[in-house]
Amino acid sequence: MISFPQLPSAVAPVLLLVASTLLGGCRSATVDGRPEGASEPAPEAPPVALEHVSLALSVDPEARVIHGLADLRVRADAPRVEWLPLRLERLAVESVTDAAGAELPFSHQDGELAIMLGGPLLEGETIEVQVAYSGRPERGLAFVDEPAIGGRVAVTDGRPGTSAWWYPSVVRPGQRITSDLTLDLPASWIAAGSGRRQRTEADGRATVRFDSVTSHAPDQLGFAAGPYLRVATNVAGVELSALGAPVRRADLEAALAELVRALAFGRELIGAAALPPSMSVVHAPSAQRPGAGAFGVAFVEDLGRSAVATRTLDSALCGALVAKEWSDVWLAPALGRYATALYVESIGGREALTAALEQAAIQGASRRPDGPTGALSTEDFVDPSDLVDGGWRGAVGAQVLHLVRGVAGDAAFVEGLRELITAGREGAVTDDFFFARVGALAQLDLTTLREQWVDAPGAPDIEVSWDYDASAGEVALRVRQRQSGGDGTPRVFEVPVEVEVVVGSQTDVHRTAIGARKETLRFTATSRPRWVRFDRGGWLPGTIVEQKSDDEWMALTTARDDAFGRAVAVQALARTAVNARESERAIYLTQLGGRLERDDSARVRRAAAHGLGDMGGNAARLWLERAARVDEDASVRAAALTALEAFAPSVDLANLAVQRMEQDPEVAVAAIGLRAAAEPESAASFLRSRWSAAPDPRVRAALVEALAANQGSESEPWLLTTARDVSQPTIVRRAALGALADRSSVTNKTADGVAALLDEAPVGVREAAVEALAAWPNAPARRALEAHYAHSVEPAERRVIEAALRLDR
């Protein structure tokens, strides 16, 4: 039976304040913040690494306090180690003992837990120590009031560097640990964690133990616990479960089914041995954030199929890979994101994969600091969490991996991925290893590709045009790289590309390469091509502008096996159509309308819908109205509804929007936007009437945004009330704060109200509040940011405040 250290709840807050000076026992005197007698100052402490963590944790959700007993096996990675430099941030240490139970001297200051040893450890030797501690975690483990679940939950973080905020740890890359975690919880709580699960109950408490037989990074040890409903199954000896609100059993069962499918794909992709011994999906919308998770636990913002698949594969791969250096951290989230794209491709084909990567590109660009710059591989950070905050490295890294696949080929890429996972089962991995192995398998040197796309910031900006020399029977393809290179982006990217030349019914795909600021590529052709496509497969990240005639774009819309090319052609024709003469409009309308009605690619139909909206006119409107009602793909129906906003105001369109909202829940968000635009005078009362009846948080968030746009400054008090309403889901509160942030200024009362959220709001709401305050120039906002910066422990918040106040990091 595990013995959990307990502290009376009444004295726990006091102990948090005075523990560093009053919890004495074996605490030794210190010199320069290190134990007396230590041979080196703390910043130059000999390196050590965790090998095993056995953690017993008693959870008090009401007080938001934990009482922990951590048994650690630590290995010396230096010739002579006299003391252990562990980290434990802002929690109280009560005692430290060795394996025999003898007390060890220690000091605990500014997060460093320095433990003196009875004798030096030599390199490779290990020691076992036990640390008893308690307190209220400020990072790493959050107690969150979760409206979607109906109560308070406890959720760990999992981002680099966060383990030391809830158990004694070593913060450095390259560590793999085995672990067991035992939780003492209220009997009504259900938990998911890293490893195989065992549960017993007695005296109104539940003891849940998780044993991880697969090694993982220390930060990936974690759990989620709360008043959840748990649905579970077992597939090939792996226990799978989904946790969420008791009223959402059907959604949890659907999420579990998707979890089974996603892991079956993961098993085929990387092998069963690399996957966690158990896997859980946990609905945690108020606590979920990019980069967060645990080995074998995927936290999701919603229980939709896409979210479950994305977070499942991301969690599985992030847990399987441990970065050897901080500069390698980008690889695991990038592989997780790209594995999701591969899963989508296995279901919906290449078009689905391209759409997933485009979404990743949009997310990466929006979250990347200082715009589309910043290298994937870097050690320029203040806190290790900076390497994953915002999720942009995973999103952008997935595009780079797609390029590697295009250059090396499917067979070499997949085999290289499997070798990486195999190498990572017992040791830390590097991106150098991955690029070297894929290159060797493909018989290519990928050194330059890695240097330009991983070590350097930015992406290419390429302009392409061509002409045909009939006398020489030759196509001259002119390529110009336009990126400035002023921010460290390479002025010249050297990369293989595919060029497609179509003459009549004959298609030739040429594999060539670019490697100059300006160059001309030449290809033989018996007559003038119908079209020439640069980067035919869409492998290259970055911007590609192809100069073509309308005739060539028209021809390209007929490319049967190239939905990506057809969509690009439709987009180009739509841009031209906007400024076309009246006598030419019928040609473009017929082309775009025909694509919207008959193309078998949803991607192409969406592009056609957007183009028809830009063109305007009665014929375009009729095509869009029909697509909004009958298209088989929800994304196309939504695109058609959004495009119809260009034809507002219109009572008929307002009625169409209401009809679609009621009959087609998949397009409710787009229908809300159309309803607000179609009858703006009555929109506010209508949208408010739907507010209380909307069960889907995403729909509520869309209603918030539509109301804010419709009412302008009049909506400010209501937006503030919504942002501060603790009964609303995080996505709704963030939408309200985002709408406020879009205003150039707000009243001092609003700024003060948003500032109040910085104290106790869930992390997602708090970060949105920081971003809103940073957007306003008034004095209350600035004072609030200055005050919050003094005690904020969240790196993402601190980076926003530093930029807003122009502070040095």
C-alpha positions in Angstrom: 0.0 0.0 0.0 1.4 3.4 -1.0 1.8 5.8 1.9 0.9 9.3 0.7 2.4 12.2 2.6 -0.4 14.4 3.9 -0.6 17.9 5.2 -3.6 19.4 7.0 -5.3 21.5 4.4 -5.6 24.4 6.8 -1.8 24.8 7.2 -0.8 24.0 3.6 -1.0 27.6 2.4 1.2 28.8 5.3 3.7 26.1 4.6 3.9 27.2 1.0 5.1 30.6 2.2 7.6 29.6 4.9 8.7 26.1 3.8 12.0 27.3 2.3 13.1 28.6 5.7 11.2 26.7 8.3 11.1 23.1 7.0 14.5 22.3 8.4 15.5 18.8 9.4 18.5 18.1 7.2 18.7 21.4 5.3 22.3 22.5 5.3 23.9 25.9 5.3 24.5 27.2 1.8 27.3 29.1 0.0 26.2 31.2 -3.1 22.9 29.3 -3.3 24.5 25.8 -3.2 25.0 23.3 -0.4 28.0 24.0 1.9 30.9 21.9 0.7 29.8 21.7 -2.9 32.8 22.0 -5.2 31.1 24.2 -8.0 28.5 26.9 -8.1 25.0 25.9 -9.2 25.1 27.2 -12.8 28.1 24.9 -13.4 26.7 21.9 -11.6 27.9 18.5 -12.9 25.3 17.1 -15.4 23.0 14.3 -14.2 20.0 12.6 -15.8 16.9 11.0 -14.6 16.5 7.2 -15.3 13.4 6.3 -13.3 10.6 8.3 -11.6 8.3 6.6 -9.1 5.7 9.2 -8.1 3.0 9.0 -5.5 0.7 12.0 -5.6 -2.2 12.9 -3.3 -4.5 15.4 -5.0 -6.7 17.9 -3.1 -8.9 19.5 -5.8 -10.6 21.9 -3.4 -7.4 23.5 -2.2 -5.7 22.9 -5.6 -2.8 21.4 -3.6 -0.7 18.3 -4.1 1.3 16.2 -1.6 4.0 14.2 -3.4 6.5 11.5 -2.7 9.0 11.1 -5.5 11.5 8.2 -5.7 14.1 9.1 -8.3 17.0 7.1 -9.8 19.6 9.6 -11.1 22.6 8.9 -13.2 25.9 10.8 -13.2 26.9 12.1 -16.6 30.2 13.6 -15.5 33.4 12.1 -14.1 32.6 13.2 -10.5 29.3 14.3 -9.1 29.2 15.5 -5.4 25.6 16.8 -5.3 22.4 16.5 -7.4 21.2 19.6 -9.1 17.4 18.9 -9.4 14.7 21.5 -10.1 11.4 21.9 -8.1 9.7 25.2 -8.7 7.7 27.0 -6.0 6.7 23.9 -4.0 7.8 23.1 -0.5 10.4 20.3 0.1 9.8 18.5 3.4 12.5 15.9 3.4 15.1 14.1 1.2 16.4 10.6 1.9 18.5 8.0 0.2 17.5 4.4 -0.7 18.2 3.3 2.9 16.1 6.0 4.4 19.0 8.1 5.6 18.3 11.8 5.5 20.4 13.8 3.0 21.3 17.5 3.4 19.7 19.8 0.8 19.0 23.4 -0.1 16.1 24.6 -2.1 16.3 28.2 -3.4 15.0 29.8 -6.6 13.7 26.5 -7.9 17.0 24.6 -7.5 16.9 21.6 -5.2 20.5 20.8 -4.5 21.1 17.5 -2.7 24.4 16.7 -1.1 25.6 13.1 -1.4 27.4 11.0 1.1 30.1 10.4 -1.4 30.8 11.3 -5.0 29.1 9.5 -7.9 31.4 8.5 -10.8 30.3 8.8 -14.4 27.6 6.2 -15.2 26.8 5.4 -11.6 23.3 5.9 -10.2 21.8 6.9 -6.9 18.2 6.6 -5.6 16.7 9.4 -3.6 13.3 10.1 -2.2 11.8 13.6 -2.0 8.7 14.5 0.0 7.1 17.8 -1.1 3.8 19.6 -1.3 2.2 22.8 -2.5 0.0 24.5 -5.1 1.6 24.1 -8.6 1.8 27.3 -10.6 2.7 25.5 -13.9 3.0 22.0 -15.2 -0.1 20.7 -13.3 -3.3 22.8 -13.4 -6.5 22.6 -11.5 -9.1 23.9 -13.9 -12.9 24.6 -13.5 -14.1 22.9 -16.6 -17.7 23.9 -17.6 -17.7 21.3 -20.4 -17.1 18.5 -17.8 -19.2 19.9 -15.0 -16.5 20.4 -12.3 -12.9 20.9 -11.5 -10.2 18.7 -13.2 -6.5 18.3 -12.8 -4.4 18.2 -15.9 -0.7 18.1 -16.5 1.1 20.1 -19.2 3.8 18.1 -20.9 5.7 20.9 -22.6 9.5 21.0 -22.2 10.6 22.2 -18.8 7.3 21.9 -17.1 7.9 18.7 -15.1 9.9 20.6 -12.5 6.8 22.6 -11.6 5.0 19.6 -10.1 7.6 17.0 -9.2 11.4 17.1 -8.6 13.1 16.8 -12.0 16.2 17.5 -14.1 15.6 20.1 -16.9 17.8 19.1 -19.8 17.2 17.5 -23.2 18.2 13.9 -24.0 16.7 12.1 -21.0 14.6 8.9 -21.3 12.9 7.6 -18.1 10.7 4.8 -17.1 8.0 5.7 -14.7 5.2 4.7 -12.4 2.6 7.2 -11.1 0.2 6.5 -8.3 -2.6 9.0 -7.7 -4.7 9.4 -4.5 -8.0 11.0 -5.7 -11.5 11.6 -4.7 -13.5 8.4 -5.3 -15.7 10.2 -7.8 -12.7 11.1 -10.0 -11.6 9.1 -13.0 -8.0 9.4 -14.3 -6.0 8.7 -17.4 -2.2 8.6 -17.3 1.1 7.5 -18.7 1.1 3.7 -18.6 -1.1 0.7 -17.8 -3.8 1.5 -15.3 -4.9 -0.2 -12.0 -7.6 1.3 -9.8 -8.8 0.5 -6.2 -11.2 2.3 -3.9 -11.4 2.6 -0.1 -12.8 5.1 2.4 -14.1 7.5 -0.2 -10.8 7.7 -2.0 -9.5 6.1 -5.2 -5.9 4.9 -5.8 -5.0 4.8 -9.4 -1.6 3.5 -10.6 0.0 3.9 -14.0 3.0 1.9 -15.0 4.9 2.9 -18.1 6.9 0.0 -19.5 8.0 2.2 -22.4 10.5 4.9 -21.7 9.7 8.5 -22.4 10.8 12.1 -21.7 10.4 13.3 -18.1 8.0 16.1 -19.2 5.8 13.5 -20.8 5.0 11.8 -17.5 1.5 13.1 -16.8 -2.2 12.5 -16.2 -5.7 14.0 -16.3 -8.2 13.4 -13.6 -11.7 14.7 -12.7 -15.4 13.8 -12.6 -15.2 12.2 -16.1 -17.1 9.5 -17.7 -14.7 6.9 -19.1 -15.4 4.6 -22.0 -12.8 2.0 -22.9 -11.8 -0.9 -25.0 -8.8 -3.2 -25.5 -7.1 -3.7 -28.9 -4.2 -6.1 -29.3 -3.4 -5.8 -25.6 -3.4 -2.0 -25.6 -6.0 -0.4 -23.4 -7.8 2.5 -25.1 -10.1 5.0 -23.4 -11.9 8.3 -23.9 -12.8 10.6 -21.0 -15.3 13.4 -21.0 -18.5 14.8 -19.6 -21.0 12.1 -18.5 -23.7 13.6 -20.7 -21.6 13.1 -23.8 -21.3 9.3 -23.9 -22.2 9.1 -27.6 -19.5 11.6 -28.5 -17.0 9.7 -26.3 -17.8 6.4 -28.0 -17.3 8.1 -31.4 -13.9 9.5 -30.1 -12.9 6.1 -28.9 -13.7 4.6 -32.3 -11.5 7.3 -34.0 -8.8 6.6 -31.5 -8.8 2.9 -32.5 -8.5 3.8 -36.2 -5.8 6.4 -35.6 -3.7 4.0 -33.5 -4.1 1.2 -36.1 -2.6 3.6 -38.6 0.2 4.5 -36.2 0.9 0.9 -35.6 1.3 0.3 -39.3 3.4 3.4 -39.8 5.9 3.1 -37.0 5.3 -0.3 -35.4 3.5 -1.4 -32.3 6.6 -1.4 -30.1 7.0 2.4 -30.3 3.4 3.1 -29.2 2.4 3.7 -25.6 1.2 0.7 -23.6 -2.2 2.5 -23.2 -3.8 5.5 -24.9 -6.5 7.9 -23.7 -8.3 10.8 -25.3 -9.3 13.4 -22.7 -11.7 16.2 -23.4 -10.1 19.2 -21.7 -11.0 22.4 -23.6 -10.0 24.8 -20.9 -6.6 23.2 -20.4 -5.7 22.1 -23.9 -3.0 24.1 -25.6 -0.4 23.5 -28.4 2.4 21.4 -27.2 0.6 20.1 -24.1 0.0 16.5 -23.5 1.5 13.4 -21.9 2.8 10.0 -23.0 -0.3 8.0 -23.8 -2.7 10.9 -23.0 -4.1 13.2 -25.7 -5.8 16.3 -24.5 -8.4 17.6 -27.0 -10.3 20.8 -27.3 -13.3 19.1 -28.9 -14.3 15.5 -29.5 -14.5 15.8 -33.3 -12.8 13.2 -35.5 -10.0 15.5 -36.7 -9.0 16.7 -33.2 -8.9 13.2 -31.8 -6.8 11.9 -34.7 -4.4 14.9 -34.6 -3.8 14.8 -30.8 -3.6 11.0 -30.7 -0.8 10.7 -33.2 0.9 13.8 -31.9 0.9 12.4 -28.4 2.1 8.9 -29.5 5.0 10.3 -31.5 6.0 13.1 -29.1 6.2 10.4 -26.4 8.2 8.0 -28.5 10.8 10.6 -29.5 13.2 12.3 -27.1 15.3 15.2 -28.5 19.0 14.9 -27.8 19.5 18.6 -27.9 17.1 21.5 -27.5 17.7 22.3 -31.2 16.1 18.9 -32.0 12.8 19.6 -30.1 11.0 20.6 -33.3 11.2 17.1 -34.8 8.7 15.3 -32.5 5.8 17.7 -32.9 6.5 18.0 -36.6 6.4 14.2 -37.0 3.2 14.1 -35.0 1.6 16.7 -37.2 2.8 15.0 -40.4 1.7 11.6 -39.2 -1.8 13.1 -38.9 -1.5 14.4 -42.5 -0.5 10.9 -43.6 -3.5 9.4 -41.7 -5.8 11.9 -43.5 -4.2 10.9 -46.8 -4.8 7.2 -46.1 -8.6 8.1 -45.8 -9.1 10.9 -48.3 -6.2 10.7 -50.7 -3.6 13.2 -51.7 -6.1 16.1 -51.8 -6.9 15.5 -48.1 -3.2 15.5 -47.2 -2.6 18.8 -49.1 -5.6 20.4 -47.3 -4.2 19.3 -43.9 -0.8 20.7 -44.7 -2.3 24.0 -45.9 -4.2 24.3 -42.6 -0.9 23.6 -40.9 0.7 26.4 -42.9 -2.0 28.9 -41.9 -1.6 28.0 -38.3 2.2 28.1 -38.5 2.2 31.5 -40.1 -0.3 33.0 -37.6 1.6 31.7 -34.5 5.2 32.1 -35.7 7.0 34.9 -33.8 7.9 38.0 -35.9 5.9 36.7 -38.9 7.1 33.9 -41.2 10.6 33.8 -39.9 12.5 32.0 -37.2 14.4 28.8 -37.7 13.0 25.4 -36.7 16.2 24.3 -35.1 17.3 26.8 -32.4 18.7 27.1 -28.9 17.7 30.8 -28.7 15.0 30.6 -26.0 14.4 31.8 -22.5 12.3 28.9 -21.3 12.2 25.4 -22.9 8.5 25.8 -23.4 9.3 28.6 -25.9 10.3 25.9 -28.3 6.7 24.5 -28.6 4.5 27.4 -27.5 2.0 28.4 -30.2 2.6 25.0 -32.0 4.2 26.7 -35.0 7.3 24.6 -35.1 5.1 21.4 -35.4 3.0 23.1 -38.2 5.9 24.5 -40.2 8.1 21.4 -39.5 5.4 19.2 -41.0 5.7 21.1 -44.3 9.5 20.5 -44.3 9.0 16.8 -43.7 6.6 16.8 -46.6 9.3 18.3 -48.7 11.8 15.6 -47.5 9.3 13.0 -48.6 8.9 14.6 -52.0 12.6 14.7 -52.5 13.5 11.3 -51.2 10.4 9.3 -52.2 7.8 7.5 -50.1 9.9 4.3 -49.5 13.0 6.1 -48.2 10.9 8.5 -46.1 8.8 5.9 -44.3 11.8 3.6 -43.7 13.8 6.6 -42.4 10.9 7.4 -40.1 10.8 3.9 -38.8 14.6 3.8 -38.2 14.3 7.1 -36.3 11.6 5.6 -34.0 13.6 2.4 -33.5 16.7 4.4 -32.6 14.6 6.6 -30.2 13.1 3.7 -28.2 16.1 3.6 -25.9 18.0 6.8 -26.6 17.7 10.4 -27.6 17.5 11.3 -31.3 18.6 14.2 -33.5 17.3 15.7 -36.7 20.8 15.0 -38.2 20.2 11.3 -37.8 16.8 11.5 -39.5 18.1 13.5 -42.5 21.2 11.3 -42.8 19.2 8.0 -42.8 16.5 9.2 -45.2 19.3 10.5 -47.5 21.2 7.3 -47.3 18.1 5.2 -48.1 17.3 7.5 -51.1 21.0 7.8 -52.1 20.9 11.5 -51.8 22.8 14.1 -49.8 20.2 16.1 -47.8 22.7 18.2 -45.9 21.9 21.4 -47.8 18.2 20.8 -47.6 18.4 20.5 -43.8 20.6 23.6 -43.4 18.3 25.7 -45.5 14.9 24.5 -44.3 15.7 23.6 -40.6 18.7 25.7 -39.5 17.8 28.9 -41.4 14.6 30.9 -41.1 12.1 31.7 -43.8 10.9 30.1 -47.1 11.3 30.8 -50.8 9.3 33.3 -52.7 9.5 32.1 -56.4 8.1 33.7 -59.6 7.9 31.3 -62.6 7.1 32.0 -66.3 7.8 30.2 -69.5 7.7 30.4 -73.3 8.1 28.0 -76.2 10.7 28.1 -78.9 9.1 26.2 -81.8 12.3 26.2 -83.9 14.3 24.5 -81.1 11.4 22.4 -79.9 12.1 23.6 -76.4 10.3 25.0 -73.4 12.3 27.7 -71.5 11.1 27.9 -67.9 12.3 31.0 -66.1 12.6 30.8 -62.3 13.4 33.8 -60.1 13.8 33.6 -56.3 12.5 36.9 -54.8 13.0 36.4 -51.1 15.2 39.3 -49.7 17.3 37.2 -47.3 17.6 40.2 -44.9 16.4 38.2 -41.9 18.7 35.3 -42.5 16.5 33.6 -45.0 18.7 32.0 -47.7 18.8 34.3 -50.8 19.0 31.1 -52.8 17.2 27.8 -51.9 18.7 24.7 -53.5 16.1 22.1 -53.8 14.8 19.4 -56.3 11.5 20.2 -58.0 9.1 18.5 -60.4 8.1 20.2 -63.6 5.1 18.9 -65.6 5.0 19.6 -69.3 1.7 18.6 -71.1 1.6 18.5 -74.9 -1.7 17.3 -76.3 -2.5 14.1 -74.4 1.2 13.5 -73.5 2.3 14.3 -70.0 6.0 14.4 -69.1 7.1 15.0 -65.5 10.8 16.1 -65.2 12.7 15.9 -61.9 15.2 18.7 -61.8 16.5 21.2 -59.3 16.8 24.9 -58.7 19.9 26.5 -57.2 20.3 30.1 -58.4 18.7 33.5 -57.9 17.7 33.6 -61.5 17.9 30.6 -63.9 16.3 29.1 -66.9 15.3 25.4 -67.1 14.9 23.9 -70.6 12.8 20.9 -71.6 12.1 19.3 -75.0 8.6 19.5 -76.4 7.3 18.6 -79.9 4.8 21.5 -79.9 3.6 24.3 -77.7 2.5 22.7 -74.4 -1.1 23.1 -73.1 0.4 23.9 -69.8 3.6 23.8 -67.8 3.5 23.3 -64.0 6.4 24.1 -61.7 6.4 22.1 -58.5 3.7 19.8 -59.9 3.3 17.8 -56.7 3.0 20.9 -54.4 5.9 19.8 -52.3 7.6 23.1 -51.8 6.7 25.3 -48.8 6.7 29.0 -49.5 5.2 31.2 -52.2 5.1 30.3 -55.8 3.7 32.7 -58.4 3.2 31.2 -61.8 2.7 33.7 -64.7 0.2 32.1 -67.2 -2.3 33.1 -69.8 -6.0 32.6 -69.2 -6.0 30.0 -71.9 -3.3 28.0 -70.0 -5.3 28.3 -66.7 -8.4 27.2 -68.5 -6.6 24.2 -69.9 -5.2 23.3 -66.4 -8.7 23.2 -64.9 -9.1 20.0 -67.0 -6.1 18.2 -65.4 -7.8 15.0 -64.3 -5.4 13.6 -61.7 -4.2 17.0 -60.3 -6.8 18.5 -58.0 -4.2 20.8 -56.6 -3.4 22.2 -60.0 -7.1 22.6 -60.9 -7.7 24.5 -57.7 -4.7 26.8 -58.4 -6.1 27.4 -61.9 -9.6 28.2 -60.6 -8.1 30.7 -58.1 -6.1 32.4 -60.8 -9.1 32.6 -63.1 -11.2 34.0 -60.3 -8.7 36.8 -59.7 -8.8 37.7 -63.4 -12.6 37.5 -63.6 -13.1 40.2 -61.0 -11.7 42.8 -63.5 -12.9 41.2 -66.7 -14.9 43.2 -69.3 -18.7 42.6 -69.2 -18.4 40.7 -72.6 -16.0 38.3 -71.0 -17.8 37.6 -67.8 -19.9 34.7 -69.2 -16.7 32.8 -70.0 -15.4 33.0 -66.4 -18.9 32.4 -64.9 -19.3 29.2 -67.0 -15.8 28.0 -66.0 -16.2 28.7 -62.2 -19.8 27.6 -62.1 -19.1 24.4 -63.9 -16.2 23.6 -61.5 -18.5 24.3 -58.5 -21.2 22.1 -59.8 -19.3 19.2 -61.3 -15.6 18.9 -60.1 -15.0 15.8 -58.1 -12.6 17.7 -55.8 -14.0 19.6 -52.8 -10.8 21.7 -52.8 -11.6 22.8 -56.4 -15.2 23.5 -55.6 -14.3 25.6 -52.6 -12.0 27.7 -54.8 -14.8 28.1 -57.3 -17.2 29.2 -54.6 -14.8 31.9 -53.4 -14.3 33.1 -56.9 -18.0 33.3 -57.7 -18.5 35.4 -54.5 -15.8 37.8 -55.7 -17.4 38.0 -59.2 -20.9 38.8 -58.1 -24.0 38.8 -60.3 -27.2 36.9 -60.3 -25.8 33.8 -62.1 -23.0 33.5 -59.5 -25.5 33.8 -56.7 -27.7 31.1 -58.0 -24.8 28.6 -58.3 -23.7 29.5 -54.8 -27.2 29.1 -53.3 -27.5 25.7 -54.9 -24.1 24.5 -53.6 -25.0 25.8 -50.1 -28.0 23.4 -50.1 -26.9 20.3 -52.0 -23.1 19.9 -52.2 -22.1 16.6 -50.6 -19.1 18.2 -48.8 -19.7 20.4 -45.7 -16.6 22.5 -46.3 -18.0 23.4 -49.8 -21.4 24.2 -48.4 -19.8 26.4 -45.8 -17.6 28.1 -48.5 -20.7 28.8 -50.6 -22.5 30.4 -47.6 -19.5 32.6 -46.8 -19.2 33.6 -50.5 -22.9 34.7 -50.4 -22.1 37.4 -47.9 -20.9 39.4 -50.9 -24.5 39.6 -52.1 -25.9 41.0 -48.9 -28.1 42.6 -47.7 -30.9 40.3 -48.8 -34.0 39.0 -47.0 -33.8 35.8 -49.1 -30.2 35.2 -48.1 -31.1 35.8 -44.4 -33.8 33.1 -44.7 -31.4 30.8 -46.4 -28.9 31.3 -43.6 -31.5 30.5 -40.9 -32.6 27.4 -42.9 -29.1 26.1 -43.2 -28.4 26.8 -39.5 -31.4 24.7 -38.5 -31.0 21.9 -41.0 -27.3 21.6 -41.4 -25.3 21.8 -38.1 -22.0 21.2 -39.9 -22.2 24.7 -41.6 -23.8 26.6 -38.6 -20.7 28.8 -38.2 -20.8 29.9 -41.8 -24.6 30.4 -41.7 -24.2 32.7 -38.7 -21.9 34.9 -40.7 -24.3 35.1 -43.6 -27.3 35.8 -41.4 -25.4 38.7 -39.8 -24.5 40.2 -43.2 -27.8 39.6 -44.9 -30.0 41.5 -42.5 -27.7 43.6 -40.3 -30.5 45.7 -38.8 -32.2 42.6 -37.2 -29.1 40.5 -36.8 -28.4 41.4 -33.2 -31.7 40.3 -31.8 -31.6 37.2 -33.9 -28.1 36.2 -32.9 -28.9 36.9 -29.2 -32.0 34.7 -29.5 -29.7 31.8 -30.7 -27.1 32.4 -28.1 -28.7 30.6 -25.2 -29.9 27.7 -27.3 -26.5 26.9 -29.0 -25.1 23.8 -27.4 -21.9 23.7 -29.6 -19.2 25.9 -28.1 -17.8 26.6 -31.6 -21.2 27.9 -32.7 -21.4 30.1 -29.6 -17.9 31.5 -30.4 -19.1 32.3 -33.9 -22.2 34.1 -32.5 -19.9 36.1 -30.3 -17.8 37.2 -33.2 -20.8 38.0 -35.4 -22.5 40.1 -32.6 -19.3 42.0 -32.0 -19.0 42.8 -35.7 -22.6 43.7 -36.0 -22.9 46.0 -33.0 -19.4 47.6 -33.0 -18.6 49.5 -29.8 -22.1 48.9 -28.4 -21.1 45.3 -27.8 -18.2 46.1 -25.6 -20.0 45.6 -22.2 -21.6 42.4 -23.3 -18.3 41.1 -24.6 -16.6 41.8 -21.3 -19.4 40.1 -19.4 -19.0 37.0 -21.7 -15.3 37.0 -21.3 -15.6 37.0 -17.5 -18.5 34.4 -17.4 -16.9 31.3 -15.8 -19.8 29.1 -17.0 -18.8 29.7 -20.6 -16.4 27.3 -22.4 -12.9 28.6 -23.0 -13.3 28.9 -26.7 -16.3 31.3 -26.2 -14.5 33.4 -23.6 -11.4 33.6 -25.9 -13.7 34.7 -28.8 -15.0 37.5 -26.7 -11.5 38.6 -25.7 -10.4 38.3 -29.3 -13.3 40.6 -30.4 -12.3 43.1 -27.8 -8.6 42.9 -28.8 -9.6 43.8 -32.4 -10.8 47.2 -31.2 -8.2 50.0 -31.4 -9.2 51.2 -28.0 -11.6 50.3 -25.1 -12.8 52.1 -22.0 -10.7 52.0 -18.9 -13.5 50.0 -17.3 -13.2 47.3 -19.9 -9.4 47.2 -19.6 -9.7 46.8 -15.8 -12.3 44.0 -16.3 -10.0 42.1 -18.6 -7.1 42.7 -16.3 -9.0 41.0 -13.5 -8.9 37.8 -15.6 -5.1 37.6 -15.1 -5.5 36.2 -11.6 -7.6 33.0 -11.7 -8.7 32.4 -15.2 -7.8 29.1 -17.0 -4.6 29.4 -19.0 -6.3 29.7 -22.4 -8.5 32.6 -21.1 -5.6 34.2 -19.3 -3.4 34.2 -22.4 -6.2 35.7 -24.5 -6.6 38.4 -21.8 -2.8 39.2 -22.0 -3.1 39.5 -25.8 -6.1 41.8 -25.6 -4.4 44.1 -23.0 -1.3 44.1 -25.3 -3.4 45.4 -28.2 -4.6 48.5 -26.3 -2.6 51.7 -25.7 -4.4 52.9 -22.6 -2.7 53.3 -19.2 -4.8 50.7 -17.3 -3.8 48.0 -19.9 -0.2 48.9 -19.6 -0.3 48.9 -15.8 -2.0 45.5 -15.8 0.7 44.0 -18.0 3.5 45.5 -16.0 2.0 44.0 -12.8 1.3 40.6 -14.3 4.8 40.4 -15.8 6.3 40.7 -12.3 4.8 37.3 -11.3 3.7 35.5 -14.4 5.4 32.1 -14.8 4.0 31.3 -18.3 6.6 31.9 -21.0 3.9 32.5 -23.7 2.4 35.3 -21.6 5.8 36.8 -20.9 6.8 36.9 -24.6 3.6 38.8 -25.4 4.1 41.3 -22.6 7.8 41.8 -23.5 6.8 42.6 -27.1 4.0 45.0 -26.0 6.1 46.8 -23.4 9.4 46.5 -25.4 11.1 44.8 -22.6 14.4 42.9 -22.9 13.9 39.2 -22.3 
